[in-house]
């Protein structure tokens, strides 16, 4: 449920939480009178903090409440894959510094204070792209070389890692050996 629904927005203005939503844990910020749709929020940047107990994340200095039960998308299909608690895990590695893209809405409380709640969150460890010739493949090391960039497949189960051929079919990592000399694109 999003704070953008009329019932949830009305309850939030009264200082009450709608079912399934966490109480606001982010500080409220003084806000001027906002125009139509000015309360909408879109952020894309590094994850600076995650608090699974307070149900918040901080991106580009903005603290955003994450509703109870919201799953974060890590596969890019618009469907939630992991919990906020899984995002906060530090093993096999921390998610801090990874890229968050989110949409949300601000709720202006009496007194002109605004806080934000997420509607949708997408996470990836990095947002880098390499396009070039596949020059080498090392199955034992789990790496391949695109142009001059050595690439290692992600092994963190929170974020899927697939090898996809030109026909959009998932293929095995070992199948890359047959693609040496062809142009490939790597994202991640």
N, C-alpha and C positions, 0 to 999 in steps of 0.2 A: 504494500500500500504506500502511496506517495503522499507527502504533505500537500501536494497540489490538488488533491481532491477537496471539494468544498467542505465536507464534514470534517476532514482532518485539519484543514486550514482554520476553520471556525473553532475547533477544539484547541488548537495550538494558540490561537489568539486569547483564549480564555485561560491558558496555562495548563490545559489538560492534554493528555496524550491519547491519541486514537489507538484502538486495539492493534497490537503488533508493532507499535513504534516505540523506540526508546525515548526516554525523556531527554531533552536537549542537554548535551554535555559540553558543547562548544560555547565559548563566551559570546554573548550578544554584542553587536557592534552598533553604535549610533548611526542611524541612516536618515537621509533627507526624505522628503515626500517622494515616493517612487511612482513613476508613470506605469501605464499598462505594460505588463510583461517585464518590467524592470527587475522583478524579483527573480527572474530566471538566471541560472548560473551554469556556465560551461567552463571546465578547467581541463587542461592537458599539460602535465609536467611531472617533475620528480616527486615521488612519495617521500615526504619529509618525516612523517610520524604516523604511527598506527597504534590505537589504543582499543583492544578488543573488550576491555571491561567497560570503559566509557562509551564504546561504540562510535569512535571517531577516527577520521584520517585527516592528515594535513597535507595539502598540495599547494605549492606556490604561495605558502604562507596563509592559506585559507583553511580554517578548520571546518570540516563538514561532518554532520551527524550521519551515521549509517543505520537505517532502520533495522530493527530486529528481524531476522529471517532473510534479509537480503543476501543473495549470493552474487559474487563478483565474477564477471565474464573473463576468462583467460584464453578462450579459443577464438574469439572474434566473431562468434556466431550470434551474439546477442542474448545468449542463454547463460545464466549464472552457473559457475563450475565449482567455486570454492567459497568457504565462509571467511568472515573477517578474522576469525581465530586462526585459520590456515594461512592467511596472508601474513599474520603477525609472527608466525613460526620463524625461527632463525636457523633451522636446519632443513635442508642441506645448506641453505644460505639465506641471508636476510633479503627481504623485499625492499628495504629502504634504498632509495635512489632509483628504483625502477620507475617505469612510466605509468601514470594513472591518467585515464581520460574519463571524465564524469560529467553527468548532467544532474541538475538538482534545482531546488527552488528555495528562495528565502521566505521566511515568515516574519513579518513585521509585527511585533508585539506592541501593546499600548506603551506609550512613551517613546516610540520611534526606534526601538532596538530591533535589529535583524539577526537571525541565525539561519544557517543553511542545512538542508537535508538532501541527501542523494536520492535520485530517481533511478539511475543506472551507473554502474562503475565497470570499466574495463581496465585490466592490468596486464602489463608485460614487463619482463625484467629489463629490456632495453628496446629501443626503437631505432635499429640501424639497418641499412640495406647495402648489399654488395651485389653488383651485377657484373659478370665477366666470364672468362673461360675457366672451366674446371680443369685445373692443371695437374692435380695429384689427389690420390685417395689413399688413406692409411687406415685400414680396418682395425688393426691392432691398437693404434693410438686413438681411434674414434674421431679422426680429423680428416678434413679435405682442404684443398687449397684452391681459392677462387681469386684469379689475378695474383696479387701478392699477399692476400689475406688468408691466414689459417683460420678455419672455422671448426668449432667443436660443437656437436649436437648437445642441446640442453638435456640434462638428466633429472631435473627437478620435477617431481610428479605434479606439482601445483600448476605447471604451465606445460601444455602439450608441445611436443616436438615431432613433426612429421616431415618426411621427404615426399614431395608431391611432383609428379611428372607433368609434362606439358598438357596432358589431357585431363589434369586435375585428379589423377588417381594417386592414392597413397601407395608408395613403393618402399621397399626395404632400404636401409642404410647401405647394405652391401651392393644394391643395384647401382649406386653411384659409380662403381668401378667401370661399368659399361658406358658411362656418360663422359669420360675423360675426353677433353677436346671440344666439348660442346659448351654453349653459353648457358649459364645458370644464374638464378637470382636467389639470394639468401636474405631472409628477414629475421630480425630478432635482436 
